[in-house]
Amino acid sequence: MLGLYGEVGSVMAIAKKRHREPEIYVEYENAVEEELGDVLWYFAALCRRFGQEFDLVFSKVINEEGREDIIAAGDLITGRVSRVSATRDLPAFDDILFGLGETATALLRAESGSEHAHKLLHTFASEYLQAVQATQVPFFNVVRTNMEKACGRFLDPIPEDLPVFDDSFPDEERLPEHFEIKVTQRKSGKSYLQWNNVFIGDPLTDSIRDPDGYRFHDVFHLAYAAILHWSPIFRGLIKQKRKSDPQYDDAEDGGRAKVVEEGLTAWVFSYAKNLNFFERQTSLPFDLLKTVHRFVHGYEVEVCPLKLWEKAILEGYKVFRQVRKYNGGIVVGDRDQRTITYKRIEGEIRES
Protein backbone atom coordinates (compact mmCIF):
# COMPACT_ATOMS: atom_id res chain seq x y z
CA MET A 1 0.00 0.00 0.00
CA LEU A 2 2.83 2.38 0.84
CA GLY A 3 4.48 1.54 -2.48
CA LEU A 4 1.27 2.23 -4.40
CA TYR A 5 0.73 5.48 -2.55
CA GLY A 6 4.31 6.58 -3.18
CA GLU A 7 4.21 5.80 -6.89
CA VAL A 8 0.96 7.74 -7.36
CA GLY A 9 2.80 10.64 -5.72
CA SER A 10 5.61 10.19 -8.23
CA VAL A 11 3.15 10.45 -11.12
CA MET A 12 1.84 13.68 -9.57
CA ALA A 13 5.39 15.02 -9.22
CA ILE A 14 5.98 14.40 -12.92
CA ALA A 15 2.72 16.19 -13.77
CA LYS A 16 3.88 19.13 -11.63
CA LYS A 17 7.15 19.35 -13.58
CA ARG A 18 5.21 19.23 -16.84
CA HIS A 19 3.08 22.16 -15.63
CA ARG A 20 6.13 24.10 -14.49
CA GLU A 21 8.41 23.35 -17.44
CA PRO A 22 6.18 22.35 -20.37
CA GLU A 23 8.75 23.17 -23.04
CA ILE A 24 11.93 21.83 -21.46
CA TYR A 25 10.78 18.74 -19.58
CA VAL A 26 11.77 16.43 -22.43
CA GLU A 27 11.89 13.36 -20.22
CA TYR A 28 8.18 13.56 -19.48
CA GLU A 29 7.04 10.66 -21.64
CA ASN A 30 9.71 8.25 -20.41
CA ALA A 31 9.27 9.32 -16.80
CA VAL A 32 5.50 9.00 -16.76
CA GLU A 33 5.74 5.65 -18.57
CA GLU A 34 8.06 4.32 -15.87
CA GLU A 35 6.04 5.65 -12.93
CA LEU A 36 2.71 4.40 -14.32
CA GLY A 37 4.39 1.01 -14.74
CA ASP A 38 5.48 1.07 -11.09
CA VAL A 39 1.94 1.97 -10.03
CA LEU A 40 0.67 -1.03 -11.97
CA TRP A 41 3.30 -3.30 -10.36
CA TYR A 42 2.22 -2.34 -6.83
CA PHE A 43 -1.46 -2.49 -7.76
CA ALA A 44 -1.03 -6.06 -9.05
CA ALA A 45 0.69 -6.99 -5.78
CA LEU A 46 -2.13 -5.38 -3.79
CA CYS A 47 -4.77 -7.30 -5.75
CA ARG A 48 -2.99 -10.55 -4.85
CA ARG A 49 -2.88 -9.58 -1.17
CA PHE A 50 -6.60 -8.80 -1.25
CA GLY A 51 -7.43 -12.08 -2.98
CA GLN A 52 -8.62 -10.37 -6.16
CA GLU A 53 -7.59 -11.56 -9.62
CA PHE A 54 -5.77 -8.74 -11.33
CA ASP A 55 -7.14 -9.36 -14.82
CA LEU A 56 -10.72 -9.72 -13.57
CA VAL A 57 -10.53 -6.36 -11.79
CA PHE A 58 -9.68 -4.67 -15.09
CA SER A 59 -12.22 -6.78 -17.01
CA LYS A 60 -14.97 -5.48 -14.78
CA VAL A 61 -13.78 -1.90 -15.16
CA ILE A 62 -13.70 -1.88 -18.96
CA ASN A 63 -17.30 -3.12 -19.05
CA GLU A 64 -18.58 -0.16 -17.05
CA GLU A 65 -20.79 2.53 -18.55
CA GLY A 66 -19.04 5.51 -20.02
CA ARG A 67 -16.44 3.46 -21.86
CA GLU A 68 -16.25 2.61 -25.51
CA ASP A 69 -14.52 -0.32 -27.20
CA ILE A 70 -12.57 -0.62 -30.39
CA ILE A 71 -12.01 -4.08 -31.81
CA ALA A 72 -8.40 -4.66 -32.86
CA ALA A 73 -6.35 -7.54 -34.18
CA GLY A 74 -4.66 -9.43 -31.37
CA ASP A 75 -1.24 -11.04 -31.29
CA LEU A 76 -2.11 -13.71 -28.71
CA ILE A 77 -2.14 -17.33 -29.84
CA THR A 78 -5.24 -17.98 -27.75
CA GLY A 79 -7.20 -15.08 -29.22
CA ARG A 80 -7.28 -13.28 -32.54
CA VAL A 81 -9.19 -10.22 -31.37
CA SER A 82 -8.32 -7.61 -28.74
CA ARG A 83 -10.48 -4.91 -27.20
CA VAL A 84 -9.19 -1.37 -26.92
CA SER A 85 -11.16 0.38 -24.18
CA ALA A 86 -11.29 4.15 -23.69
CA THR A 87 -13.25 6.54 -21.48
CA ARG A 88 -15.71 8.86 -23.19
CA ASP A 89 -15.65 12.47 -21.99
CA LEU A 90 -12.36 12.03 -20.18
CA PRO A 91 -11.99 14.34 -17.12
CA ALA A 92 -9.16 16.87 -16.89
CA PHE A 93 -5.79 15.27 -16.19
CA ASP A 94 -5.37 17.01 -12.83
CA ASP A 95 -8.81 15.83 -11.73
CA ILE A 96 -7.90 12.26 -12.70
CA LEU A 97 -4.71 12.44 -10.65
CA PHE A 98 -6.51 13.93 -7.65
CA GLY A 99 -9.02 11.10 -7.82
CA LEU A 100 -6.22 8.53 -8.09
CA GLY A 101 -4.55 10.05 -5.04
CA GLU A 102 -7.77 10.08 -3.02
CA THR A 103 -8.46 6.44 -3.82
CA ALA A 104 -4.89 5.47 -2.94
CA THR A 105 -5.35 7.25 0.41
CA ALA A 106 -8.62 5.41 1.00
CA LEU A 107 -6.91 2.09 0.24
CA LEU A 108 -4.28 2.88 2.88
CA ARG A 109 -7.03 3.09 5.46
CA ALA A 110 -9.23 0.27 4.17
CA GLU A 111 -9.51 -3.00 6.04
CA SER A 112 -7.63 -5.67 4.12
CA GLY A 113 -9.97 -8.04 2.29
CA SER A 114 -13.14 -6.08 3.11
CA GLU A 115 -15.87 -5.45 0.57
CA HIS A 116 -15.06 -1.75 0.78
CA ALA A 117 -11.43 -2.49 -0.10
CA HIS A 118 -12.54 -4.56 -3.11
CA LYS A 119 -14.68 -1.69 -4.37
CA LEU A 120 -11.75 0.69 -3.95
CA LEU A 121 -9.59 -1.62 -6.07
CA HIS A 122 -12.07 -1.36 -8.93
CA THR A 123 -12.30 2.41 -8.52
CA PHE A 124 -8.51 2.69 -8.57
CA ALA A 125 -8.28 0.52 -11.68
CA SER A 126 -10.79 2.74 -13.48
CA GLU A 127 -8.97 5.93 -12.52
CA TYR A 128 -5.64 4.37 -13.43
CA LEU A 129 -6.82 3.55 -16.97
CA GLN A 130 -8.06 7.12 -17.29
CA ALA A 131 -4.66 8.39 -16.20
CA VAL A 132 -2.91 6.24 -18.81
CA GLN A 133 -5.30 7.50 -21.46
CA ALA A 134 -4.84 11.14 -20.40
CA THR A 135 -1.05 10.97 -20.49
CA GLN A 136 -1.24 9.65 -24.08
CA VAL A 137 1.33 6.97 -23.28
CA PRO A 138 0.55 3.57 -24.86
CA PHE A 139 -0.54 1.11 -22.16
CA PHE A 140 1.46 -1.58 -23.96
CA ASN A 141 4.65 0.43 -23.45
CA VAL A 142 3.85 0.93 -19.77
CA VAL A 143 3.42 -2.81 -19.18
CA ARG A 144 6.33 -3.95 -21.35
CA THR A 145 8.83 -1.48 -19.88
CA ASN A 146 7.87 -2.35 -16.32
CA MET A 147 8.07 -6.08 -16.94
CA GLU A 148 11.52 -5.70 -18.47
CA LYS A 149 12.67 -3.60 -15.53
CA ALA A 150 11.19 -5.85 -12.84
CA CYS A 151 12.43 -9.08 -14.42
CA GLY A 152 15.85 -7.60 -15.10
CA ARG A 153 16.14 -6.41 -11.50
CA PHE A 154 14.73 -9.31 -9.50
CA LEU A 155 15.17 -12.47 -11.56
CA ASP A 156 18.48 -14.25 -12.01
CA PRO A 157 19.27 -14.09 -15.73
CA ILE A 158 19.35 -17.25 -17.82
CA PRO A 159 23.02 -17.64 -18.86
CA GLU A 160 22.32 -18.66 -22.46
CA ASP A 161 20.05 -15.64 -22.90
CA LEU A 162 22.71 -13.13 -21.88
CA PRO A 163 24.36 -11.05 -24.61
CA VAL A 164 27.86 -11.68 -25.95
CA PHE A 165 28.99 -8.62 -27.82
CA ASP A 166 32.00 -9.83 -29.80
CA ASP A 167 31.44 -13.51 -30.68
CA SER A 168 31.16 -12.67 -34.38
CA PHE A 169 34.56 -10.93 -34.45
CA PRO A 170 38.02 -12.49 -35.01
CA ASP A 171 39.96 -13.66 -31.96
CA GLU A 172 42.28 -10.67 -31.98
CA GLU A 173 39.27 -8.36 -31.59
CA ARG A 174 37.56 -10.28 -28.80
CA LEU A 175 37.91 -9.84 -25.08
CA PRO A 176 39.84 -12.84 -23.70
CA GLU A 177 37.75 -15.72 -22.38
CA HIS A 178 40.09 -16.03 -19.40
CA PHE A 179 42.53 -13.43 -18.15
CA GLU A 180 44.81 -12.85 -15.20
CA ILE A 181 45.89 -9.27 -14.58
CA LYS A 182 48.66 -8.60 -12.09
CA VAL A 183 48.19 -5.43 -10.05
CA THR A 184 51.19 -4.02 -8.18
CA GLN A 185 52.02 -0.87 -6.28
CA ARG A 186 55.50 0.68 -6.24
CA LYS A 187 57.12 2.86 -3.60
CA SER A 188 55.92 5.90 -5.51
CA GLY A 189 52.37 4.93 -4.55
CA LYS A 190 51.42 4.35 -8.18
CA SER A 191 49.65 1.18 -9.28
CA TYR A 192 50.63 -0.83 -12.38
CA LEU A 193 48.86 -3.46 -14.46
CA GLN A 194 50.49 -6.41 -16.21
CA TRP A 195 48.89 -8.82 -18.67
CA ASN A 196 50.98 -11.78 -19.83
CA ASN A 197 54.01 -10.10 -18.21
CA VAL A 198 53.51 -6.96 -20.31
CA PHE A 199 52.66 -3.63 -18.67
CA ILE A 200 49.37 -2.18 -19.92
CA GLY A 201 47.87 1.23 -19.37
CA ASP A 202 49.34 4.11 -17.40
CA PRO A 203 50.49 4.09 -13.76
CA LEU A 204 47.71 5.45 -11.56
CA THR A 205 47.43 7.37 -8.32
CA ASP A 206 44.31 8.12 -6.30
CA SER A 207 44.28 11.68 -7.73
CA ILE A 208 42.62 13.02 -4.59
CA ARG A 209 43.95 14.67 -1.41
CA ASP A 210 42.51 12.01 0.88
CA PRO A 211 43.76 8.64 -0.47
CA ASP A 212 40.94 6.18 -1.04
CA GLY A 213 42.34 3.42 -3.25
CA TYR A 214 41.02 4.74 -6.55
CA ARG A 215 44.45 3.92 -8.04
CA PHE A 216 43.14 0.34 -8.21
CA HIS A 217 39.89 1.22 -9.96
CA ASP A 218 40.87 -0.71 -13.11
CA VAL A 219 39.54 -3.70 -11.18
CA PHE A 220 36.04 -2.46 -12.02
CA HIS A 221 36.78 -2.39 -15.74
CA LEU A 222 37.97 -5.97 -15.46
CA ALA A 223 34.75 -6.89 -13.67
CA TYR A 224 32.70 -5.37 -16.49
CA ALA A 225 34.74 -7.30 -19.05
CA ALA A 226 34.37 -10.64 -17.27
CA ILE A 227 30.74 -10.41 -16.16
CA LEU A 228 29.07 -8.05 -18.65
CA HIS A 229 31.38 -8.93 -21.57
CA TRP A 230 31.81 -5.18 -22.05
CA SER A 231 34.57 -2.69 -21.34
CA PRO A 232 35.84 -0.20 -23.93
CA ILE A 233 38.56 0.71 -21.42
CA PHE A 234 39.91 -2.85 -21.14
CA ARG A 235 39.65 -3.34 -24.91
CA GLY A 236 41.81 -0.26 -25.34
CA LEU A 237 44.34 -1.40 -22.75
CA ILE A 238 44.93 -4.76 -24.44
CA LYS A 239 44.49 -3.31 -27.96
CA GLN A 240 41.64 -5.60 -28.97
CA LYS A 241 39.18 -3.09 -30.34
CA ARG A 242 36.79 -4.23 -33.06
CA LYS A 243 38.52 -2.35 -35.87
CA SER A 244 37.23 -4.68 -38.58
CA ASP A 245 33.88 -2.91 -38.21
CA PRO A 246 34.38 0.89 -38.32
CA GLN A 247 31.01 1.51 -36.69
CA TYR A 248 31.82 -0.67 -33.68
CA ASP A 249 35.33 0.74 -33.51
CA ASP A 250 33.98 4.29 -33.30
CA ALA A 251 30.63 3.99 -31.50
CA GLU A 252 31.19 1.10 -29.09
CA ASP A 253 34.96 1.01 -28.54
CA GLY A 254 35.85 4.65 -29.15
CA GLY A 255 36.62 7.64 -26.95
CA ARG A 256 33.07 8.55 -26.00
CA ALA A 257 32.25 5.01 -24.87
CA LYS A 258 35.42 5.06 -22.74
CA VAL A 259 34.38 8.35 -21.15
CA VAL A 260 30.97 6.88 -20.33
CA GLU A 261 32.55 3.83 -18.69
CA GLU A 262 35.06 5.95 -16.78
CA GLY A 263 32.39 8.40 -15.63
CA LEU A 264 30.09 5.60 -14.53
CA THR A 265 32.91 3.95 -12.59
CA ALA A 266 33.86 7.19 -10.83
CA TRP A 267 30.23 7.92 -9.89
CA VAL A 268 29.62 4.46 -8.42
CA PHE A 269 32.94 4.74 -6.56
CA SER A 270 31.87 8.01 -4.92
CA TYR A 271 28.65 6.32 -3.85
CA ALA A 272 30.44 3.21 -2.58
CA LYS A 273 32.93 5.16 -0.44
CA ASN A 274 30.16 6.11 1.97
CA LEU A 275 29.13 2.45 2.31
CA ASN A 276 32.55 0.96 3.06
CA PHE A 277 32.85 -0.05 -0.59
CA PHE A 278 29.74 -2.28 -0.37
CA GLU A 279 31.31 -4.61 2.20
CA ARG A 280 28.75 -7.12 3.57
CA GLN A 281 26.16 -5.93 1.05
CA THR A 282 24.40 -8.58 -0.99
CA SER A 283 22.32 -6.19 -3.09
CA LEU A 284 22.37 -2.65 -4.42
CA PRO A 285 19.72 0.09 -4.29
CA PHE A 286 17.32 0.00 -7.21
CA ASP A 287 17.83 3.72 -7.85
CA LEU A 288 21.59 3.20 -8.20
CA LEU A 289 21.08 0.45 -10.77
CA LYS A 290 18.58 2.55 -12.73
CA THR A 291 21.09 5.40 -12.83
CA VAL A 292 23.74 2.99 -14.09
CA HIS A 293 21.37 1.93 -16.86
CA ARG A 294 20.77 5.55 -17.83
CA PHE A 295 24.54 6.10 -17.96
CA VAL A 296 24.99 3.44 -20.65
CA HIS A 297 21.84 4.19 -22.65
CA GLY A 298 22.61 4.06 -26.36
CA TYR A 299 25.49 1.59 -26.03
CA GLU A 300 25.43 -2.16 -26.57
CA VAL A 301 25.69 -2.94 -22.85
CA GLU A 302 22.31 -1.34 -22.14
CA VAL A 303 20.67 -4.70 -22.96
CA CYS A 304 22.31 -6.30 -19.91
CA PRO A 305 19.73 -6.82 -17.13
CA LEU A 306 20.09 -4.85 -13.91
CA LYS A 307 20.67 -8.07 -11.99
CA LEU A 308 23.82 -8.68 -14.05
CA TRP A 309 24.99 -5.13 -13.43
CA GLU A 310 24.48 -5.71 -9.72
CA LYS A 311 26.64 -8.83 -9.89
CA ALA A 312 29.38 -7.03 -11.83
CA ILE A 313 29.50 -4.17 -9.35
CA LEU A 314 29.35 -6.25 -6.17
CA GLU A 315 31.90 -8.82 -7.34
CA GLY A 316 34.14 -6.07 -8.67
CA TYR A 317 34.10 -4.32 -5.29
CA LYS A 318 34.77 -7.60 -3.49
CA VAL A 319 37.99 -7.98 -5.48
CA PHE A 320 38.77 -4.26 -5.16
CA ARG A 321 38.63 -4.45 -1.35
CA GLN A 322 41.21 -7.25 -1.41
CA VAL A 323 43.47 -5.46 -3.89
CA ARG A 324 43.25 -2.32 -1.76
CA LYS A 325 43.96 -4.23 1.44
CA TYR A 326 47.10 -5.91 0.09
CA ASN A 327 48.18 -3.12 -2.28
CA GLY A 328 47.90 -5.42 -5.27
CA GLY A 329 47.30 -9.00 -6.34
CA ILE A 330 46.14 -10.99 -9.35
CA VAL A 331 42.68 -10.36 -10.75
CA VAL A 332 41.26 -13.42 -12.50
CA GLY A 333 38.43 -12.98 -15.00
CA ASP A 334 36.39 -15.78 -16.54
CA ARG A 335 33.96 -14.67 -19.22
CA ASP A 336 32.43 -18.14 -19.66
CA GLN A 337 31.44 -18.30 -15.98
CA ARG A 338 31.01 -14.52 -15.79
CA THR A 339 33.13 -14.28 -12.63
CA ILE A 340 35.99 -12.22 -11.29
CA THR A 341 38.15 -13.43 -8.41
CA TYR A 342 41.29 -12.45 -6.49
CA LYS A 343 44.60 -14.25 -5.98
CA ARG A 344 47.20 -12.95 -3.60
CA ILE A 345 50.88 -12.86 -4.62
CA GLU A 346 52.62 -14.22 -1.55
CA GLY A 347 55.84 -12.46 -0.66
CA GLU A 348 55.24 -9.50 -2.97
CA ILE A 349 52.12 -7.83 -1.68
CA ARG A 350 52.14 -5.82 1.54
CA GLU A 351 49.01 -5.32 3.58
CA SER A 352 48.12 -1.67 3.84
C-alpha positions as CSV (number, residue, x, y, z in Angstrom):
1,M,0.0,0.0,0.0
2,L,2.8,2.4,0.8
3,G,4.5,1.5,-2.5
4,L,1.3,2.2,-4.4
5,Y,0.7,5.5,-2.6
6,G,4.3,6.6,-3.2
7,E,4.2,5.8,-6.9
8,V,1.0,7.7,-7.4
9,G,2.8,10.6,-5.7
10,S,5.6,10.2,-8.2
11,V,3.2,10.5,-11.1
12,M,1.8,13.7,-9.6
13,A,5.4,15.0,-9.2
14,I,6.0,14.4,-12.9
15,A,2.7,16.2,-13.8
16,K,3.9,19.1,-11.6
17,K,7.1,19.4,-13.6
18,R,5.2,19.2,-16.8
19,H,3.1,22.2,-15.6
20,R,6.1,24.1,-14.5
21,E,8.4,23.3,-17.4
22,P,6.2,22.3,-20.4
23,E,8.7,23.2,-23.0
24,I,11.9,21.8,-21.5
25,Y,10.8,18.7,-19.6
26,V,11.8,16.4,-22.4
27,E,11.9,13.4,-20.2
28,Y,8.2,13.6,-19.5
29,E,7.0,10.7,-21.6
30,N,9.7,8.3,-20.4
31,A,9.3,9.3,-16.8
32,V,5.5,9.0,-16.8
33,E,5.7,5.6,-18.6
34,E,8.1,4.3,-15.9
35,E,6.0,5.7,-12.9
36,L,2.7,4.4,-14.3
37,G,4.4,1.0,-14.7
38,D,5.5,1.1,-11.1
39,V,1.9,2.0,-10.0
40,L,0.7,-1.0,-12.0
41,W,3.3,-3.3,-10.4
42,Y,2.2,-2.3,-6.8
43,F,-1.5,-2.5,-7.8
44,A,-1.0,-6.1,-9.1
45,A,0.7,-7.0,-5.8
46,L,-2.1,-5.4,-3.8
47,C,-4.8,-7.3,-5.8
48,R,-3.0,-10.6,-4.8
49,R,-2.9,-9.6,-1.2
50,F,-6.6,-8.8,-1.3
51,G,-7.4,-12.1,-3.0
52,Q,-8.6,-10.4,-6.2
53,E,-7.6,-11.6,-9.6
54,F,-5.8,-8.7,-11.3
55,D,-7.1,-9.4,-14.8
56,L,-10.7,-9.7,-13.6
57,V,-10.5,-6.4,-11.8
58,F,-9.7,-4.7,-15.1
59,S,-12.2,-6.8,-17.0
60,K,-15.0,-5.5,-14.8
61,V,-13.8,-1.9,-15.2
62,I,-13.7,-1.9,-19.0
63,N,-17.3,-3.1,-19.1
64,E,-18.6,-0.2,-17.1
65,E,-20.8,2.5,-18.6
66,G,-19.0,5.5,-20.0
67,R,-16.4,3.5,-21.9
68,E,-16.2,2.6,-25.5
69,D,-14.5,-0.3,-27.2
70,I,-12.6,-0.6,-30.4
71,I,-12.0,-4.1,-31.8
72,A,-8.4,-4.7,-32.9
73,A,-6.3,-7.5,-34.2
74,G,-4.7,-9.4,-31.4
75,D,-1.2,-11.0,-31.3
76,L,-2.1,-13.7,-28.7
77,I,-2.1,-17.3,-29.8
78,T,-5.2,-18.0,-27.8
79,G,-7.2,-15.1,-29.2
80,R,-7.3,-13.3,-32.5
81,V,-9.2,-10.2,-31.4
82,S,-8.3,-7.6,-28.7
83,R,-10.5,-4.9,-27.2
84,V,-9.2,-1.4,-26.9
85,S,-11.2,0.4,-24.2
86,A,-11.3,4.1,-23.7
87,T,-13.3,6.5,-21.5
88,R,-15.7,8.9,-23.2
89,D,-15.7,12.5,-22.0
90,L,-12.4,12.0,-20.2
91,P,-12.0,14.3,-17.1
92,A,-9.2,16.9,-16.9
93,F,-5.8,15.3,-16.2
94,D,-5.4,17.0,-12.8
95,D,-8.8,15.8,-11.7
96,I,-7.9,12.3,-12.7
97,L,-4.7,12.4,-10.7
98,F,-6.5,13.9,-7.7
99,G,-9.0,11.1,-7.8
100,L,-6.2,8.5,-8.1
101,G,-4.5,10.1,-5.0
102,E,-7.8,10.1,-3.0
103,T,-8.5,6.4,-3.8
104,A,-4.9,5.5,-2.9
105,T,-5.4,7.2,0.4
106,A,-8.6,5.4,1.0
107,L,-6.9,2.1,0.2
108,L,-4.3,2.9,2.9
109,R,-7.0,3.1,5.5
110,A,-9.2,0.3,4.2
111,E,-9.5,-3.0,6.0
112,S,-7.6,-5.7,4.1
113,G,-10.0,-8.0,2.3
114,S,-13.1,-6.1,3.1
115,E,-15.9,-5.5,0.6
116,H,-15.1,-1.8,0.8
117,A,-11.4,-2.5,-0.1
118,H,-12.5,-4.6,-3.1
119,K,-14.7,-1.7,-4.4
120,L,-11.8,0.7,-4.0
121,L,-9.6,-1.6,-6.1
122,H,-12.1,-1.4,-8.9
123,T,-12.3,2.4,-8.5
124,F,-8.5,2.7,-8.6
125,A,-8.3,0.5,-11.7
126,S,-10.8,2.7,-13.5
127,E,-9.0,5.9,-12.5
128,Y,-5.6,4.4,-13.4
129,L,-6.8,3.6,-17.0
130,Q,-8.1,7.1,-17.3
131,A,-4.7,8.4,-16.2
132,V,-2.9,6.2,-18.8
133,Q,-5.3,7.5,-21.5
134,A,-4.8,11.1,-20.4
135,T,-1.1,11.0,-20.5
136,Q,-1.2,9.6,-24.1
137,V,1.3,7.0,-23.3
138,P,0.6,3.6,-24.9
139,F,-0.5,1.1,-22.2
140,F,1.5,-1.6,-24.0
141,N,4.7,0.4,-23.4
142,V,3.9,0.9,-19.8
143,V,3.4,-2.8,-19.2
144,R,6.3,-4.0,-21.3
145,T,8.8,-1.5,-19.9
146,N,7.9,-2.4,-16.3
147,M,8.1,-6.1,-16.9
148,E,11.5,-5.7,-18.5
149,K,12.7,-3.6,-15.5
150,A,11.2,-5.9,-12.8
151,C,12.4,-9.1,-14.4
152,G,15.8,-7.6,-15.1
153,R,16.1,-6.4,-11.5
154,F,14.7,-9.3,-9.5
155,L,15.2,-12.5,-11.6
156,D,18.5,-14.3,-12.0
157,P,19.3,-14.1,-15.7
158,I,19.4,-17.3,-17.8
159,P,23.0,-17.6,-18.9
160,E,22.3,-18.7,-22.5
161,D,20.0,-15.6,-22.9
162,L,22.7,-13.1,-21.9
163,P,24.4,-11.0,-24.6
164,V,27.9,-11.7,-25.9
165,F,29.0,-8.6,-27.8
166,D,32.0,-9.8,-29.8
167,D,31.4,-13.5,-30.7
168,S,31.2,-12.7,-34.4
169,F,34.6,-10.9,-34.4
170,P,38.0,-12.5,-35.0
171,D,40.0,-13.7,-32.0
172,E,42.3,-10.7,-32.0
173,E,39.3,-8.4,-31.6
174,R,37.6,-10.3,-28.8
175,L,37.9,-9.8,-25.1
176,P,39.8,-12.8,-23.7
177,E,37.7,-15.7,-22.4
178,H,40.1,-16.0,-19.4
179,F,42.5,-13.4,-18.2
180,E,44.8,-12.8,-15.2
181,I,45.9,-9.3,-14.6
182,K,48.7,-8.6,-12.1
183,V,48.2,-5.4,-10.1
184,T,51.2,-4.0,-8.2
185,Q,52.0,-0.9,-6.3
186,R,55.5,0.7,-6.2
187,K,57.1,2.9,-3.6
188,S,55.9,5.9,-5.5
189,G,52.4,4.9,-4.6
190,K,51.4,4.3,-8.2
191,S,49.6,1.2,-9.3
192,Y,50.6,-0.8,-12.4
193,L,48.9,-3.5,-14.5
194,Q,50.5,-6.4,-16.2
195,W,48.9,-8.8,-18.7
196,N,51.0,-11.8,-19.8
197,N,54.0,-10.1,-18.2
198,V,53.5,-7.0,-20.3
199,F,52.7,-3.6,-18.7
200,I,49.4,-2.2,-19.9
201,G,47.9,1.2,-19.4
202,D,49.3,4.1,-17.4
203,P,50.5,4.1,-13.8
204,L,47.7,5.4,-11.6
205,T,47.4,7.4,-8.3
206,D,44.3,8.1,-6.3
207,S,44.3,11.7,-7.7
208,I,42.6,13.0,-4.6
209,R,43.9,14.7,-1.4
210,D,42.5,12.0,0.9
211,P,43.8,8.6,-0.5
212,D,40.9,6.2,-1.0
213,G,42.3,3.4,-3.3
214,Y,41.0,4.7,-6.6
215,R,44.4,3.9,-8.0
216,F,43.1,0.3,-8.2
217,H,39.9,1.2,-10.0
218,D,40.9,-0.7,-13.1
219,V,39.5,-3.7,-11.2
220,F,36.0,-2.5,-12.0
221,H,36.8,-2.4,-15.7
222,L,38.0,-6.0,-15.5
223,A,34.8,-6.9,-13.7
224,Y,32.7,-5.4,-16.5
225,A,34.7,-7.3,-19.0
226,A,34.4,-10.6,-17.3
227,I,30.7,-10.4,-16.2
228,L,29.1,-8.0,-18.6
229,H,31.4,-8.9,-21.6
230,W,31.8,-5.2,-22.0
231,S,34.6,-2.7,-21.3
232,P,35.8,-0.2,-23.9
233,I,38.6,0.7,-21.4
234,F,39.9,-2.9,-21.1
235,R,39.7,-3.3,-24.9
236,G,41.8,-0.3,-25.3
237,L,44.3,-1.4,-22.7
238,I,44.9,-4.8,-24.4
239,K,44.5,-3.3,-28.0
240,Q,41.6,-5.6,-29.0
241,K,39.2,-3.1,-30.3
242,R,36.8,-4.2,-33.1
243,K,38.5,-2.4,-35.9
244,S,37.2,-4.7,-38.6
245,D,33.9,-2.9,-38.2
246,P,34.4,0.9,-38.3
247,Q,31.0,1.5,-36.7
248,Y,31.8,-0.7,-33.7
249,D,35.3,0.7,-33.5
250,D,34.0,4.3,-33.3
251,A,30.6,4.0,-31.5
252,E,31.2,1.1,-29.1
253,D,35.0,1.0,-28.5
254,G,35.8,4.7,-29.2
255,G,36.6,7.6,-27.0
256,R,33.1,8.5,-26.0
257,A,32.3,5.0,-24.9
258,K,35.4,5.1,-22.7
259,V,34.4,8.4,-21.2
260,V,31.0,6.9,-20.3
261,E,32.5,3.8,-18.7
262,E,35.1,6.0,-16.8
263,G,32.4,8.4,-15.6
264,L,30.1,5.6,-14.5
265,T,32.9,3.9,-12.6
266,A,33.9,7.2,-10.8
267,W,30.2,7.9,-9.9
268,V,29.6,4.5,-8.4
269,F,32.9,4.7,-6.6
270,S,31.9,8.0,-4.9
271,Y,28.6,6.3,-3.9
272,A,30.4,3.2,-2.6
273,K,32.9,5.2,-0.4
274,N,30.2,6.1,2.0
275,L,29.1,2.4,2.3
276,N,32.6,1.0,3.1
277,F,32.8,0.0,-0.6
278,F,29.7,-2.3,-0.4
279,E,31.3,-4.6,2.2
280,R,28.7,-7.1,3.6
281,Q,26.2,-5.9,1.1
282,T,24.4,-8.6,-1.0
283,S,22.3,-6.2,-3.1
284,L,22.4,-2.6,-4.4
285,P,19.7,0.1,-4.3
286,F,17.3,0.0,-7.2
287,D,17.8,3.7,-7.8
288,L,21.6,3.2,-8.2
289,L,21.1,0.5,-10.8
290,K,18.6,2.5,-12.7
291,T,21.1,5.4,-12.8
292,V,23.7,3.0,-14.1
293,H,21.4,1.9,-16.9
294,R,20.8,5.6,-17.8
295,F,24.5,6.1,-18.0
296,V,25.0,3.4,-20.6
297,H,21.8,4.2,-22.7
298,G,22.6,4.1,-26.4
299,Y,25.5,1.6,-26.0
300,E,25.4,-2.2,-26.6
301,V,25.7,-2.9,-22.8
302,E,22.3,-1.3,-22.1
303,V,20.7,-4.7,-23.0
304,C,22.3,-6.3,-19.9
305,P,19.7,-6.8,-17.1
306,L,20.1,-4.8,-13.9
307,K,20.7,-8.1,-12.0
308,L,23.8,-8.7,-14.1
309,W,25.0,-5.1,-13.4
310,E,24.5,-5.7,-9.7
311,K,26.6,-8.8,-9.9
312,A,29.4,-7.0,-11.8
313,I,29.5,-4.2,-9.4
314,L,29.4,-6.2,-6.2
315,E,31.9,-8.8,-7.3
316,G,34.1,-6.1,-8.7
317,Y,34.1,-4.3,-5.3
318,K,34.8,-7.6,-3.5
319,V,38.0,-8.0,-5.5
320,F,38.8,-4.3,-5.2
321,R,38.6,-4.5,-1.4
322,Q,41.2,-7.2,-1.4
323,V,43.5,-5.5,-3.9
324,R,43.3,-2.3,-1.8
325,K,44.0,-4.2,1.4
326,Y,47.1,-5.9,0.1
327,N,48.2,-3.1,-2.3
328,G,47.9,-5.4,-5.3
329,G,47.3,-9.0,-6.3
330,I,46.1,-11.0,-9.4
331,V,42.7,-10.4,-10.8
332,V,41.3,-13.4,-12.5
333,G,38.4,-13.0,-15.0
334,D,36.4,-15.8,-16.5
335,R,34.0,-14.7,-19.2
336,D,32.4,-18.1,-19.7
337,Q,31.4,-18.3,-16.0
338,R,31.0,-14.5,-15.8
339,T,33.1,-14.3,-12.6
340,I,36.0,-12.2,-11.3
341,T,38.2,-13.4,-8.4
342,Y,41.3,-12.5,-6.5
343,K,44.6,-14.3,-6.0
344,R,47.2,-13.0,-3.6
345,I,50.9,-12.9,-4.6
346,E,52.6,-14.2,-1.5
347,G,55.8,-12.5,-0.7
348,E,55.2,-9.5,-3.0
349,I,52.1,-7.8,-1.7
350,R,52.1,-5.8,1.5
351,E,49.0,-5.3,3.6
352,S,48.1,-1.7,3.8
